[in-house]
Amino acid sequence: MQSSVAPLRGFLQYWGEFIAVQRLPQRAARVRELEDAAENAVDVNELTRVTQELRTILEAARSEVAP
């Protein structure tokens, strides 16, 4: 039987990104605000703006964790 560490690596990457967001209270709060705004968006333009800002924050967190 052959096993893979890929699922573990994926989880560790996700967890690292989560911690990178949460360790900065202002960033974590902004992510929560953006998630709420995305859930309540009434038009595509608003949703696009919100998701772009969220993507920017998450990419910054990813770059802090990436090997």
PDB file of N, CA, C and O in Angstrom:
ATOM      1  N   MET A   1       0.842  -1.185   0.000  1.00  0.00           N
ATOM      2  CA  MET A   1       0.000   0.000   0.000  1.00  0.00           C
ATOM      3  C   MET A   1       0.887   1.248   0.000  1.00  0.00           C
ATOM      4  O   MET A   1       1.871   1.328   0.734  1.00  0.00           O
ATOM      5  N   GLN A   2       0.523   2.199  -0.822  1.00  0.00           N
ATOM      6  CA  GLN A   2       1.306   3.422  -0.942  1.00  0.00           C
ATOM      7  C   GLN A   2       0.504   4.575  -0.347  1.00  0.00           C
ATOM      8  O   GLN A   2      -0.688   4.723  -0.620  1.00  0.00           O
ATOM      9  N   SER A   3       1.169   5.384   0.464  1.00  0.00           N
ATOM     10  CA  SER A   3       0.476   6.534   1.038  1.00  0.00           C
ATOM     11  C   SER A   3       1.117   7.816   0.529  1.00  0.00           C
ATOM     12  O   SER A   3       2.235   7.815   0.014  1.00  0.00           O
ATOM     13  N   SER A   4       0.396   8.881   0.684  1.00  0.00           N
ATOM     14  CA  SER A   4       0.860  10.170   0.204  1.00  0.00           C
ATOM     15  C   SER A   4       0.773  11.186   1.335  1.00  0.00           C
ATOM     16  O   SER A   4      -0.143  11.150   2.156  1.00  0.00           O
ATOM     17  N   VAL A   5       1.735  12.082   1.359  1.00  0.00           N
ATOM     18  CA  VAL A   5       1.693  13.153   2.343  1.00  0.00           C
ATOM     19  C   VAL A   5       1.022  14.406   1.776  1.00  0.00           C
ATOM     20  O   VAL A   5       0.936  15.430   2.454  1.00  0.00           O
ATOM     21  N   ALA A   6       0.553  14.321   0.545  1.00  0.00           N
ATOM     22  CA  ALA A   6      -0.081  15.482  -0.093  1.00  0.00           C
ATOM     23  C   ALA A   6      -1.261  16.030   0.712  1.00  0.00           C
ATOM     24  O   ALA A   6      -1.357  17.246   0.880  1.00  0.00           O
ATOM     25  N   PRO A   7      -2.160  15.184   1.215  1.00  0.00           N
ATOM     26  CA  PRO A   7      -3.257  15.734   2.016  1.00  0.00           C
ATOM     27  C   PRO A   7      -2.759  16.463   3.266  1.00  0.00           C
ATOM     28  O   PRO A   7      -3.310  17.496   3.649  1.00  0.00           O
ATOM     29  N   LEU A   8      -1.732  15.931   3.889  1.00  0.00           N
ATOM     30  CA  LEU A   8      -1.168  16.578   5.072  1.00  0.00           C
ATOM     31  C   LEU A   8      -0.547  17.922   4.695  1.00  0.00           C
ATOM     32  O   LEU A   8      -0.740  18.910   5.403  1.00  0.00           O
ATOM     33  N   ARG A   9       0.180  17.967   3.612  1.00  0.00           N
ATOM     34  CA  ARG A   9       0.775  19.228   3.155  1.00  0.00           C
ATOM     35  C   ARG A   9      -0.307  20.259   2.839  1.00  0.00           C
ATOM     36  O   ARG A   9      -0.175  21.437   3.173  1.00  0.00           O
ATOM     37  N   GLY A  10      -1.369  19.804   2.198  1.00  0.00           N
ATOM     38  CA  GLY A  10      -2.478  20.712   1.888  1.00  0.00           C
ATOM     39  C   GLY A  10      -3.103  21.280   3.146  1.00  0.00           C
ATOM     40  O   GLY A  10      -3.392  22.475   3.223  1.00  0.00           O
ATOM     41  N   PHE A  11      -3.311  20.421   4.132  1.00  0.00           N
ATOM     42  CA  PHE A  11      -3.886  20.880   5.400  1.00  0.00           C
ATOM     43  C   PHE A  11      -2.950  21.868   6.081  1.00  0.00           C
ATOM     44  O   PHE A  11      -3.398  22.909   6.562  1.00  0.00           O
ATOM     45  N   LEU A  12      -1.658  21.558   6.127  1.00  0.00           N
ATOM     46  CA  LEU A  12      -0.700  22.449   6.777  1.00  0.00           C
ATOM     47  C   LEU A  12      -0.634  23.804   6.081  1.00  0.00           C
ATOM     48  O   LEU A  12      -0.482  24.830   6.743  1.00  0.00           O
ATOM     49  N   GLN A  13      -0.746  23.818   4.763  1.00  0.00           N
ATOM     50  CA  GLN A  13      -0.764  25.082   4.021  1.00  0.00           C
ATOM     51  C   GLN A  13      -2.018  25.880   4.393  1.00  0.00           C
ATOM     52  O   GLN A  13      -1.941  27.076   4.672  1.00  0.00           O
ATOM     53  N   TYR A  14      -3.177  25.203   4.393  1.00  0.00           N
ATOM     54  CA  TYR A  14      -4.431  25.868   4.763  1.00  0.00           C
ATOM     55  C   TYR A  14      -4.341  26.418   6.191  1.00  0.00           C
ATOM     56  O   TYR A  14      -4.710  27.563   6.448  1.00  0.00           O
ATOM     57  N   TRP A  15      -3.849  25.593   7.105  1.00  0.00           N
ATOM     58  CA  TRP A  15      -3.765  25.994   8.509  1.00  0.00           C
ATOM     59  C   TRP A  15      -2.801  27.170   8.665  1.00  0.00           C
ATOM     60  O   TRP A  15      -3.079  28.101   9.421  1.00  0.00           O
ATOM     61  N   GLY A  16      -1.684  27.136   7.966  1.00  0.00           N
ATOM     62  CA  GLY A  16      -0.738  28.241   8.025  1.00  0.00           C
ATOM     63  C   GLY A  16      -1.350  29.543   7.537  1.00  0.00           C
ATOM     64  O   GLY A  16      -1.121  30.598   8.129  1.00  0.00           O
ATOM     65  N   GLU A  17      -2.120  29.478   6.468  1.00  0.00           N
ATOM     66  CA  GLU A  17      -2.790  30.667   5.943  1.00  0.00           C
ATOM     67  C   GLU A  17      -3.822  31.186   6.937  1.00  0.00           C
ATOM     68  O   GLU A  17      -3.952  32.394   7.139  1.00  0.00           O
ATOM     69  N   PHE A  18      -4.548  30.269   7.550  1.00  0.00           N
ATOM     70  CA  PHE A  18      -5.545  30.653   8.557  1.00  0.00           C
ATOM     71  C   PHE A  18      -4.862  31.390   9.713  1.00  0.00           C
ATOM     72  O   PHE A  18      -5.333  32.438  10.155  1.00  0.00           O
ATOM     73  N   ILE A  19      -3.760  30.835  10.192  1.00  0.00           N
ATOM     74  CA  ILE A  19      -3.030  31.460  11.300  1.00  0.00           C
ATOM     75  C   ILE A  19      -2.456  32.806  10.874  1.00  0.00           C
ATOM     76  O   ILE A  19      -2.469  33.759  11.653  1.00  0.00           O
ATOM     77  N   ALA A  20      -1.954  32.893   9.644  1.00  0.00           N
ATOM     78  CA  ALA A  20      -1.409  34.164   9.154  1.00  0.00           C
ATOM     79  C   ALA A  20      -2.466  35.258   9.147  1.00  0.00           C
ATOM     80  O   ALA A  20      -2.155  36.420   9.406  1.00  0.00           O
ATOM     81  N   VAL A  21      -3.703  34.902   8.856  1.00  0.00           N
ATOM     82  CA  VAL A  21      -4.802  35.877   8.896  1.00  0.00           C
ATOM     83  C   VAL A  21      -5.159  36.190  10.345  1.00  0.00           C
ATOM     84  O   VAL A  21      -5.292  37.359  10.708  1.00  0.00           O
ATOM     85  N   GLN A  22      -5.314  35.177  11.164  1.00  0.00           N
ATOM     86  CA  GLN A  22      -5.805  35.352  12.523  1.00  0.00           C
ATOM     87  C   GLN A  22      -4.813  36.032  13.464  1.00  0.00           C
ATOM     88  O   GLN A  22      -5.220  36.621  14.465  1.00  0.00           O
ATOM     89  N   ARG A  23      -3.527  35.961  13.158  1.00  0.00           N
ATOM     90  CA  ARG A  23      -2.540  36.541  14.072  1.00  0.00           C
ATOM     91  C   ARG A  23      -2.542  38.066  14.059  1.00  0.00           C
ATOM     92  O   ARG A  23      -1.963  38.702  14.939  1.00  0.00           O
ATOM     93  N   LEU A  24      -3.191  38.643  13.065  1.00  0.00           N
ATOM     94  CA  LEU A  24      -3.339  40.099  13.000  1.00  0.00           C
ATOM     95  C   LEU A  24      -4.822  40.431  13.183  1.00  0.00           C
ATOM     96  O   LEU A  24      -5.611  40.254  12.255  1.00  0.00           O
ATOM     97  N   PRO A  25      -5.203  40.905  14.357  1.00  0.00           N
ATOM     98  CA  PRO A  25      -6.624  41.126  14.649  1.00  0.00           C
ATOM     99  C   PRO A  25      -7.349  42.001  13.630  1.00  0.00           C
ATOM    100  O   PRO A  25      -8.502  41.732  13.292  1.00  0.00           O
ATOM    101  N   GLN A  26      -6.687  43.039  13.142  1.00  0.00           N
ATOM    102  CA  GLN A  26      -7.358  43.910  12.168  1.00  0.00           C
ATOM    103  C   GLN A  26      -7.602  43.172  10.858  1.00  0.00           C
ATOM    104  O   GLN A  26      -8.644  43.351  10.228  1.00  0.00           O
ATOM    105  N   ARG A  27      -6.653  42.352  10.451  1.00  0.00           N
ATOM    106  CA  ARG A  27      -6.815  41.585   9.207  1.00  0.00           C
ATOM    107  C   ARG A  27      -7.908  40.541   9.382  1.00  0.00           C
ATOM    108  O   ARG A  27      -8.728  40.343   8.486  1.00  0.00           O
ATOM    109  N   ALA A  28      -7.924  39.876  10.520  1.00  0.00           N
ATOM    110  CA  ALA A  28      -8.948  38.866  10.770  1.00  0.00           C
ATOM    111  C   ALA A  28     -10.342  39.502  10.779  1.00  0.00           C
ATOM    112  O   ALA A  28     -11.291  38.946  10.226  1.00  0.00           O
ATOM    113  N   ALA A  29     -10.450  40.661  11.406  1.00  0.00           N
ATOM    114  CA  ALA A  29     -11.738  41.356  11.450  1.00  0.00           C
ATOM    115  C   ALA A  29     -12.170  41.765  10.043  1.00  0.00           C
ATOM    116  O   ALA A  29     -13.349  41.665   9.703  1.00  0.00           O
ATOM    117  N   ARG A  30     -11.231  42.221   9.232  1.00  0.00           N
ATOM    118  CA  ARG A  30     -11.578  42.631   7.863  1.00  0.00           C
ATOM    119  C   ARG A  30     -12.043  41.441   7.042  1.00  0.00           C
ATOM    120  O   ARG A  30     -12.976  41.562   6.249  1.00  0.00           O
ATOM    121  N   VAL A  31     -11.402  40.293   7.223  1.00  0.00           N
ATOM    122  CA  VAL A  31     -11.837  39.090   6.510  1.00  0.00           C
ATOM    123  C   VAL A  31     -13.269  38.749   6.898  1.00  0.00           C
ATOM    124  O   VAL A  31     -14.082  38.427   6.031  1.00  0.00           O
ATOM    125  N   ARG A  32     -13.587  38.815   8.175  1.00  0.00           N
ATOM    126  CA  ARG A  32     -14.972  38.534   8.614  1.00  0.00           C
ATOM    127  C   ARG A  32     -15.951  39.533   8.003  1.00  0.00           C
ATOM    128  O   ARG A  32     -17.038  39.151   7.569  1.00  0.00           O
ATOM    129  N   GLU A  33     -15.569  40.817   7.968  1.00  0.00           N
ATOM    130  CA  GLU A  33     -16.436  41.830   7.356  1.00  0.00           C
ATOM    131  C   GLU A  33     -16.664  41.529   5.872  1.00  0.00           C
ATOM    132  O   GLU A  33     -17.785  41.630   5.373  1.00  0.00           O
ATOM    133  N   LEU A  34     -15.601  41.164   5.185  1.00  0.00           N
ATOM    134  CA  LEU A  34     -15.715  40.873   3.759  1.00  0.00           C
ATOM    135  C   LEU A  34     -16.540  39.619   3.509  1.00  0.00           C
ATOM    136  O   LEU A  34     -17.307  39.566   2.548  1.00  0.00           O
ATOM    137  N   GLU A  35     -16.392  38.613   4.358  1.00  0.00           N
ATOM    138  CA  GLU A  35     -17.217  37.404   4.218  1.00  0.00           C
ATOM    139  C   GLU A  35     -18.697  37.738   4.386  1.00  0.00           C
ATOM    140  O   GLU A  35     -19.541  37.239   3.640  1.00  0.00           O
ATOM    141  N   ASP A  36     -19.008  38.582   5.369  1.00  0.00           N
ATOM    142  CA  ASP A  36     -20.397  39.007   5.567  1.00  0.00           C
ATOM    143  C   ASP A  36     -20.889  39.819   4.373  1.00  0.00           C
ATOM    144  O   ASP A  36     -22.015  39.636   3.909  1.00  0.00           O
ATOM    145  N   ALA A  37     -20.035  40.719   3.878  1.00  0.00           N
ATOM    146  CA  ALA A  37     -20.416  41.542   2.733  1.00  0.00           C
ATOM    147  C   ALA A  37     -20.668  40.672   1.503  1.00  0.00           C
ATOM    148  O   ALA A  37     -21.602  40.929   0.742  1.00  0.00           O
ATOM    149  N   ALA A  38     -19.843  39.645   1.304  1.00  0.00           N
ATOM    150  CA  ALA A  38     -20.031  38.752   0.154  1.00  0.00           C
ATOM    151  C   ALA A  38     -21.346  37.994   0.280  1.00  0.00           C
ATOM    152  O   ALA A  38     -22.066  37.805  -0.700  1.00  0.00           O
ATOM    153  N   GLU A  39     -21.645  37.568   1.487  1.00  0.00           N
ATOM    154  CA  GLU A  39     -22.891  36.829   1.704  1.00  0.00           C
ATOM    155  C   GLU A  39     -24.113  37.700   1.447  1.00  0.00           C
ATOM    156  O   GLU A  39     -25.156  37.205   1.019  1.00  0.00           O
ATOM    157  N   ASN A  40     -23.985  38.997   1.708  1.00  0.00           N
ATOM    158  CA  ASN A  40     -25.126  39.903   1.590  1.00  0.00           C
ATOM    159  C   ASN A  40     -25.076  40.796   0.349  1.00  0.00           C
ATOM    160  O   ASN A  40     -25.894  41.705   0.208  1.00  0.00           O
ATOM    161  N   ALA A  41     -24.128  40.544  -0.545  1.00  0.00           N
ATOM    162  CA  ALA A  41     -23.997  41.374  -1.750  1.00  0.00           C
ATOM    163  C   ALA A  41     -25.275  41.298  -2.580  1.00  0.00           C
ATOM    164  O   ALA A  41     -25.883  40.239  -2.736  1.00  0.00           O
ATOM    165  N   VAL A  42     -25.658  42.463  -3.106  1.00  0.00           N
ATOM    166  CA  VAL A  42     -26.905  42.522  -3.878  1.00  0.00           C
ATOM    167  C   VAL A  42     -26.675  42.608  -5.382  1.00  0.00           C
ATOM    168  O   VAL A  42     -27.609  42.446  -6.168  1.00  0.00           O
ATOM    169  N   ASP A  43     -25.425  42.865  -5.785  1.00  0.00           N
ATOM    170  CA  ASP A  43     -25.154  42.884  -7.224  1.00  0.00           C
ATOM    171  C   ASP A  43     -23.742  42.353  -7.506  1.00  0.00           C
ATOM    172  O   ASP A  43     -22.912  42.224  -6.605  1.00  0.00           O
ATOM    173  N   VAL A  44     -23.506  42.058  -8.755  1.00  0.00           N
ATOM    174  CA  VAL A  44     -22.247  41.442  -9.170  1.00  0.00           C
ATOM    175  C   VAL A  44     -21.063  42.374  -8.937  1.00  0.00           C
ATOM    176  O   VAL A  44     -19.991  41.910  -8.548  1.00  0.00           O
ATOM    177  N   ASN A  45     -21.226  43.656  -9.162  1.00  0.00           N
ATOM    178  CA  ASN A  45     -20.122  44.602  -8.972  1.00  0.00           C
ATOM    179  C   ASN A  45     -19.673  44.643  -7.523  1.00  0.00           C
ATOM    180  O   ASN A  45     -18.475  44.645  -7.239  1.00  0.00           O
ATOM    181  N   GLU A  46     -20.616  44.675  -6.619  1.00  0.00           N
ATOM    182  CA  GLU A  46     -20.287  44.675  -5.194  1.00  0.00           C
ATOM    183  C   GLU A  46     -19.580  43.372  -4.814  1.00  0.00           C
ATOM    184  O   GLU A  46     -18.575  43.389  -4.103  1.00  0.00           O
ATOM    185  N   LEU A  47     -20.105  42.260  -5.287  1.00  0.00           N
ATOM    186  CA  LEU A  47     -19.501  40.964  -4.986  1.00  0.00           C
ATOM    187  C   LEU A  47     -18.087  40.875  -5.559  1.00  0.00           C
ATOM    188  O   LEU A  47     -17.188  40.340  -4.910  1.00  0.00           O
ATOM    189  N   THR A  48     -17.887  41.389  -6.755  1.00  0.00           N
ATOM    190  CA  THR A  48     -16.564  41.385  -7.373  1.00  0.00           C
ATOM    191  C   THR A  48     -15.573  42.200  -6.553  1.00  0.00           C
ATOM    192  O   THR A  48     -14.445  41.761  -6.329  1.00  0.00           O
ATOM    193  N   ARG A  49     -15.982  43.375  -6.107  1.00  0.00           N
ATOM    194  CA  ARG A  49     -15.115  44.230  -5.296  1.00  0.00           C
ATOM    195  C   ARG A  49     -14.738  43.538  -3.996  1.00  0.00           C
ATOM    196  O   ARG A  49     -13.573  43.533  -3.598  1.00  0.00           O
ATOM    197  N   VAL A  50     -15.726  42.958  -3.342  1.00  0.00           N
ATOM    198  CA  VAL A  50     -15.505  42.290  -2.061  1.00  0.00           C
ATOM    199  C   VAL A  50     -14.589  41.085  -2.223  1.00  0.00           C
ATOM    200  O   VAL A  50     -13.654  40.905  -1.443  1.00  0.00           O
ATOM    201  N   THR A  51     -14.849  40.268  -3.221  1.00  0.00           N
ATOM    202  CA  THR A  51     -14.035  39.068  -3.398  1.00  0.00           C
ATOM    203  C   THR A  51     -12.608  39.417  -3.815  1.00  0.00           C
ATOM    204  O   THR A  51     -11.674  38.694  -3.467  1.00  0.00           O
ATOM    205  N   GLN A  52     -12.425  40.502  -4.548  1.00  0.00           N
ATOM    206  CA  GLN A  52     -11.071  40.913  -4.919  1.00  0.00           C
ATOM    207  C   GLN A  52     -10.276  41.330  -3.685  1.00  0.00           C
ATOM    208  O   GLN A  52      -9.109  40.964  -3.546  1.00  0.00           O
ATOM    209  N   GLU A  53     -10.891  42.082  -2.806  1.00  0.00           N
ATOM    210  CA  GLU A  53     -10.189  42.484  -1.580  1.00  0.00           C
ATOM    211  C   GLU A  53      -9.891  41.265  -0.712  1.00  0.00           C
ATOM    212  O   GLU A  53      -8.805  41.150  -0.145  1.00  0.00           O
ATOM    213  N   LEU A  54     -10.842  40.374  -0.613  1.00  0.00           N
ATOM    214  CA  LEU A  54     -10.631  39.145   0.154  1.00  0.00           C
ATOM    215  C   LEU A  54      -9.494  38.321  -0.449  1.00  0.00           C
ATOM    216  O   LEU A  54      -8.644  37.801   0.273  1.00  0.00           O
ATOM    217  N   ARG A  55      -9.486  38.209  -1.758  1.00  0.00           N
ATOM    218  CA  ARG A  55      -8.422  37.471  -2.454  1.00  0.00           C
ATOM    219  C   ARG A  55      -7.054  38.103  -2.167  1.00  0.00           C
ATOM    220  O   ARG A  55      -6.078  37.385  -1.953  1.00  0.00           O
ATOM    221  N   THR A  56      -6.977  39.421  -2.159  1.00  0.00           N
ATOM    222  CA  THR A  56      -5.723  40.116  -1.887  1.00  0.00           C
ATOM    223  C   THR A  56      -5.210  39.785  -0.488  1.00  0.00           C
ATOM    224  O   THR A  56      -4.021  39.527  -0.303  1.00  0.00           O
ATOM    225  N   ILE A  57      -6.097  39.793   0.483  1.00  0.00           N
ATOM    226  CA  ILE A  57      -5.713  39.475   1.855  1.00  0.00           C
ATOM    227  C   ILE A  57      -5.233  38.027   1.957  1.00  0.00           C
ATOM    228  O   ILE A  57      -4.211  37.746   2.583  1.00  0.00           O
ATOM    229  N   LEU A  58      -5.972  37.123   1.345  1.00  0.00           N
ATOM    230  CA  LEU A  58      -5.604  35.707   1.428  1.00  0.00           C
ATOM    231  C   LEU A  58      -4.309  35.412   0.674  1.00  0.00           C
ATOM    232  O   LEU A  58      -3.533  34.557   1.101  1.00  0.00           O
ATOM    233  N   GLU A  59      -4.066  36.093  -0.423  1.00  0.00           N
ATOM    234  CA  GLU A  59      -2.805  35.915  -1.145  1.00  0.00           C
ATOM    235  C   GLU A  59      -1.631  36.417  -0.308  1.00  0.00           C
ATOM    236  O   GLU A  59      -0.555  35.819  -0.327  1.00  0.00           O
ATOM    237  N   ALA A  60      -1.832  37.508   0.425  1.00  0.00           N
ATOM    238  CA  ALA A  60      -0.776  38.006   1.316  1.00  0.00           C
ATOM    239  C   ALA A  60      -0.492  36.978   2.406  1.00  0.00           C
ATOM    240  O   ALA A  60       0.668  36.718   2.724  1.00  0.00           O
ATOM    241  N   ALA A  61      -1.534  36.397   2.975  1.00  0.00           N
ATOM    242  CA  ALA A  61      -1.343  35.367   3.997  1.00  0.00           C
ATOM    243  C   ALA A  61      -0.629  34.154   3.402  1.00  0.00           C
ATOM    244  O   ALA A  61       0.254  33.580   4.040  1.00  0.00           O
ATOM    245  N   ARG A  62      -1.002  33.767   2.194  1.00  0.00           N
ATOM    246  CA  ARG A  62      -0.373  32.627   1.527  1.00  0.00           C
ATOM    247  C   ARG A  62       1.111  32.886   1.312  1.00  0.00           C
ATOM    248  O   ARG A  62       1.929  31.986   1.498  1.00  0.00           O
ATOM    249  N   SER A  63       1.464  34.101   0.924  1.00  0.00           N
ATOM    250  CA  SER A  63       2.863  34.413   0.674  1.00  0.00           C
ATOM    251  C   SER A  63       3.686  34.397   1.964  1.00  0.00           C
ATOM    252  O   SER A  63       4.896  34.177   1.919  1.00  0.00           O
ATOM    253  N   GLU A  64       3.051  34.626   3.101  1.00  0.00           N
ATOM    254  CA  GLU A  64       3.747  34.560   4.388  1.00  0.00           C
ATOM    255  C   GLU A  64       4.057  33.118   4.781  1.00  0.00           C
ATOM    256  O   GLU A  64       4.976  32.862   5.559  1.00  0.00           O
ATOM    257  N   VAL A  65       3.288  32.186   4.241  1.00  0.00           N
ATOM    258  CA  VAL A  65       3.405  30.786   4.622  1.00  0.00           C
ATOM    259  C   VAL A  65       4.150  29.961   3.592  1.00  0.00           C
ATOM    260  O   VAL A  65       4.797  28.971   3.937  1.00  0.00           O
ATOM    261  N   ALA A  66       4.068  30.351   2.352  1.00  0.00           N
ATOM    262  CA  ALA A  66       4.619  29.552   1.253  1.00  0.00           C
ATOM    263  C   ALA A  66       6.101  29.264   1.455  1.00  0.00           C
ATOM    264  O   ALA A  66       6.868  30.136   1.864  1.00  0.00           O
ATOM    265  N   PRO A  67       6.488  28.036   1.164  1.00  0.00           N
ATOM    266  CA  PRO A  67       7.906  27.669   1.334  1.00  0.00           C
ATOM    267  C   PRO A  67       8.803  28.359   0.332  1.00  0.00           C
ATOM    268  O   PRO A  67      10.017  28.154   0.347  1.00  0.00           O
TER     269      PRO A  67
END
